[in-house]
Amino acid sequence: MFHVQATSSPATGGMRAGIVADGLVKLLLAAGYVAAAGPLGRLLGVAVWLMVVSGVFLLVCGLAEIRYARVRPLRVYLWLMAAYDTGWVLVTVVALLLGSGGGEIWVGYQAVASAVLAAFLVLWRIVPTSLPRRVPGEELPPELS
């Protein structure tokens, strides 16, 4: 069992490496989606344009994750990544159960969720109340004070 401590400090060490790795995976997926949009689209039953759009949003999201890994609070990343990954698992199960048409839902989720995740990372300083509240007694980071 492990314990994740909520903190307002930017991610450090191993957690930062994990965030960057997650961003790199999104960049690799983006490259694959765009480079092989036709064959992947046929395999998944998805229109080429949706593969490309999803690839572009995955690219933006991956870049945002990597760019902001040093400056965004760790709890922001943990919350956003947990929400993204939980949604991904649920959508994957639904897509598999649906069979035909499931590919559109799965790829569509990645496009929308990636865009939302990137938007939250970029807008965090502008709209800090959009994410979980701080823990009572926890000090605000200097950039939010």
N, C-alpha and C positions, 0 to 999 in steps of 0.2 A: 504494500500500500504506500502511496505517496501523498504528500501534502503540497498543494500549490497555494502560496501566500499571495493574496491580492496586494498589489503595491502600485503606487503612483509613479514610481521611478521608471525610466526607460528600460527596456529589456537589456539584459547583460548576459555575457558568457554563453552558456549552452542554450538558453532560451532564445537569444538573438540568432544563434546558429540555426536553430529549429525554424524560426520565422523566415530567415533568409532561404533555407532549404525549401520551405513551403512555397515561397515566391519563385524559386528556381524551377520547381516542378510545374508551376503554372506557366512559366515562360516556355518550358519544353512542350507542354500540352498545346499552348498557343501556336508554337511553330508547327507542330504536327497537324493541328486542325486546319491551319491556313495552307500549308504545303500539300497536304493530302485531302483537301476538302471534298474533292470528287469521289475518290474511292471510299473514304471514311463515311461520307454522306450516304452513298449507296449501301454500304454495309449496315449502317445504323438506321436507314430509312429516313434520312434527314436531308432537307434541301441544302444545296451547296452554299447559298447565301447565309443560312443559319449557322453552318459550320464556320464560315469566315467571320461572321459577327461574333460568335462565341469565342473564336480565336483572338479577335481583337480585344474583347473585354478581358479575357484571361491574361493577355499581354499587359494591359493597363493595370490590372489587379496585381499581377506578379511584380511589376515595376514599383507599384505603390508600396507593396509589402516590404520589398527590399529597401526602398528609399526611406521609409519612415521607421524602420526597425530600431534605429538608434535614438529617435526623438519622441516616439509615442509611448505612453505608459504601458507597461506589461499587461495590466488587466484589460486594457482596450484590445490588445491582440488576442489574449486568451478568450475573451468574450466573443469577439468577432469570428475568430477561427473556429471556436466550438459551435457557434450558430451556423456558420457556413458548412462545416463538415457534418453536423447533424442533419441539416437539410439535404446535403448530398446523399447521405446514406438512405434517408427516407425516400427521396426521389428515385434513387437507384432501385430500391425494392419495388416501388410502384411501377417503374419503367419495365422491370423484369417481369412483373406479374401481368402487365398489359400486353407484352409481346410486341405486335406491330403497333406503331405509333408511340411506343415507349421511348424510342431514340430521340424523337422531337422533344419530349418532355425533359429527358435527361440532359440533352445539349442545351435546350432552352433555359433550364435551371442554371446551368453553368454560366451562361451569358448574363442572366439577370443577377444572380447572386454575386458574380465577380464584379459587376458594375456597382452594386450596392456596397460591397466590401471596400472597393477602391474609393468610393465616394465618402464613406465614413472615415477612412484613413486620411484622406485629403482634407476633409472638413472638420476634423476633430477639434482643432483650436478655435474654429469659428462657432461650432455648435457642440460644446462639451456636454450639454445636458441630454443629448440624444442617446447616450450610452449609460451603462450602470452608474448609479450614484456612488460617491466615495464612502468608504467605511467610516463610521463615526470615530472621531479622534484622529483620523488620518489627515495629514497635512497636504494641502494642495501643492502641486509642483510650482516653481516660480513663474513659469510661463502662463499659468492659469490664475495666479493670484491677482 
